[in-house]
Amino acid sequence: MSLQRMIDHALAETPPGRSVWVALSGGLDSSLLLTLAAAAAHRYPRPLRALHVHHGLQPAADDFERHCRRLCSRLGVPLHVERVAVDLAAGKGHEGAAREARYSVFARRVAPGETLWLAQHLNDQAETFLLAALRGSGVRGLAGMAKDRAWRGRRLERPLLAIARSTLEAEAVQRGLAWVEDPSNDEETLDRNFLRHAVLPLLASRWPHAGDALSRSAALAGQADLLLDELAGLDLEGLGGDATCLPVSGLLALSGPRRRLLIRHGCHHQGLPTPPSRRLETLLDQLDAKAGAEVRVAWPGAEARVWRGRLHLLAPPEPLPPGWQAEWDGHSPLVTPLGEVRASLGRADGAPVRLQVRPRRGGERLRLPGRGRRDLKRLLQELGVPPWERGRLLVIWEGETPVAILDPLNEAWLVLAEGWISRGAAPGRSPRPAGRPPPAPGR
């Protein structure tokens, strides 16, 4: 099948009426992909758009943009240019930081339900496989790039992933297509470029089909990853189906490999980074810690905590700013550092109130109906509020008297003092199952 027919078929498979975007860098691969897509759109009409991300990392960046504008003008394809500031100090490396900036643009510009085409090819997949192997990655890393996948409600597709770059270059030359060469592609100090210019040509001199073989291995790893994902999904259902909160007893009943797989699956299910191998082993060693022990294992972007017999996988809790407080009339939307809360609070006798909202500091005592004055710490233990959530609770005061406890993230009243009523989330919650987070009313 010719490249043009292959792209025709790929475009025909996209939903009619939904925009198809092409990520256009200005290089050979994306320039050819857009050219083929524009021709295909005459036979299979779809709204076709191009998206260029201007990273501003090198003087040639403006040349890339000019080329993209000329190409899109010639093809009659609308072009959207987004300029980004790449955070090179974030510790993700040059390539990783630029990739994160691009994907933030993709999420902002491509609407849910639309399709984004990326121009990676077979040689890119071979490089990705080798990089993953050299980093000691597992099956998911070795699987490399997916040909198509769902991403944040959108479709990401790589129509050229099975095509060698030499084939793409021959097609571009035959069409008289112009493109821009990225000078940074020649910098062999970058790992991917070293593989591209030094390692893969050497491998191909001994094994001419090395690129195809590595790409096939990535595809096989992808199939294995899908099977492992299915297995982890079955284990998750067997343990209750809540990826945020796994029973430790159930985890310990699994074999070691399935335990590791399920924890990684739980992180992936929530969009959290998976733990590096050493962090994961540290966590597994502490799963059966004695009751009451504070177990917390953290890695960039996520953490795990063991509490009341359950393993919690979560993003690092966002703390309240020190010293924050606010005045509140009890019925207007309450703006907090953790978001706006739409709930109301008032005296049962209808008297007007002037309230102050502050973070919990410890030592607060509330008078409860039929129970007298009770220590807030004990109340939160009865309600099953995990310790790491308690620092984000807000205490509502009338003068020097605490009258209610609010969970702003879930817009939930946890405790109301005697003589106070709320028209928001139901107060006086029954104690939750150990370690389970409170439900979010109306969400």
Residue, then its C-alpha position, 0 to 999 in steps of 0.5 A: m500500500s502506498l503512503q498516500r493510500m495508507i493516510d487516506h485510510a487513516l483519515a477515513e477512520t476518524p469520526p466525520g465532522r471532528s477535527v484532525w490536528v497534525a502536530l507540525s514541527g517543520g521537519l521532514d516527518s511532520s511536513l510530509l504527514l501534513t501534505l499527505a493528510a491535506a491530499a486525503a482530506h479532498r477524498y475524505p473530507r474532515p476538518l484538518r488543522a495544523l498545530h506548531v509549538h514554538h519552543g524558543l530554545q534555539p535561534a532556528a525556532d523562528d525558521f521552523e515557524r516560517h516554514c510551517r506558515r508557508l507550507c500551510s498556506r500552500l496546502g490551505v490548512p489552518l495553522h495554529v502557532e503556540r509559543v511556550a516557555v520550556d522549564l529546563a530547571a524542572g529536572k526532566g532534561h532538555e527533551g523531557a521538558a520540551r515534551e511536557a510543554r508540547y503536551s500541555v499545548f495539545a491538551r489546551r488546543v485540541a478539544p476532547g473528541e478530536t484527533l491529533w496526529l503525530a509524525q513519529h516513525l519506525n526509526d523513532q520507535a527503535e530509538t525509544f525501545l533502546l532508550a527504555a532498555l538502557r534505562g532498565s525499563g519494564v514491559r510498559g517502557l519497552a513497548g515504546m510509543a502506541k500507534d493510537r491511544a486515548w488521551r484525556g478524552r482525545r485520540l493520539e495517533r501515529p499513522l507513520l509509526a510502521i514506516a522507516r524514515s528512509t521511505l519517508e525521505a524518498e517520498a518527500v524527495q519524489r514530491g519535491l517537498a521542502w522541510v527544515e532540519d533541526p540543528s539540535n538533531d546533530e548534537e550527539t551529547l543527547d542520548r537519542n541523537f547518539l543512538r540515531h547517529a552512532v549506535l543504530p547505523l552500527l547495528a544496521s551494518r551488522w543486522p540490516h533489519a535492526g530497526d524493524a526488529l527493534s520496532r517489532s520487539a516494542a510491538l510485542a512488549g506492547q501486547a504483553d503490557l496489555l495482557l498485564d494490564e488486564l491481569a492487574g484490572l482483574d486483581l483490582e476488581g478482586l480487591g474492591g475496585d478502588a485504585t486509590c485505596l487497596p486493602v493490605s491483606g489482599l495485596l499481601a495475598l498476591s505473589g510479589p510480581r502481581r503485587r508490584l504490578l497492581i500498585r503500578h496499575g493503581c498509579h497509572h489508573q489515577g494518572l500518577p507517576t509510577p514508583p521507581s523500582r527502589r521506592l516500590e521495594t521500600l513500600l513493599d517492605q513496609l506494607d505489613a508495618k504494625a498498626g499505628a505506624e506512620v508509613r509514607v513512601a514518596w516519589p516525584g509527583a506521588e506518594a503512598r501511605v499505609w493507614r488502618g490496613r489500607l494502602h493509599l496511592l495519591a498525589p502529594p496533598e496540597p497544604l494550606p498557606p500558613g496563616w491563611q484565614a477568611e471572613w465569611d457570612g455563612h451563605s456566600p460562596l467561600v473562596t479557599p486556597l483549595g477552591e471555592v466551596r458552595a455551602s451554607l452555615g447558620r445558627a439554628d435560631g436564625a440569628p445573623v452570624r459573622l464567621q471566621v475560617r481558619p485551618r485546623r491547628g489542633g486542640e479544638r473542641l466542639r459541643l455536639p448535640g447530646r455528646g457535650r464537648r468533644d475533642l476534634k482529633r478524636l472526632l476525626q479519628e471516629l470519622g475515619v479521616p486519614p491523618w494527611e487529610r486533616g491538615r487541609l480541613l477548615v475550622i469555622w469559628e464564631g468569635e472564640t468558639p469553633v462551630a463546624i469543620l469543613d472538608p473544602l476539597n469534597e465540599a463536605w461538612l464533617v462536624l456541626a456544633e450544637g445549635w448550628i445547621s447547614r444547607g450544604a452537604a449533610p452534617g453529622r456523617s457516620p464513621r467511614p470504613a477505615g481509610r476510605p476518603p469521604p465521598a464528594p457530594g454531587r460530584 
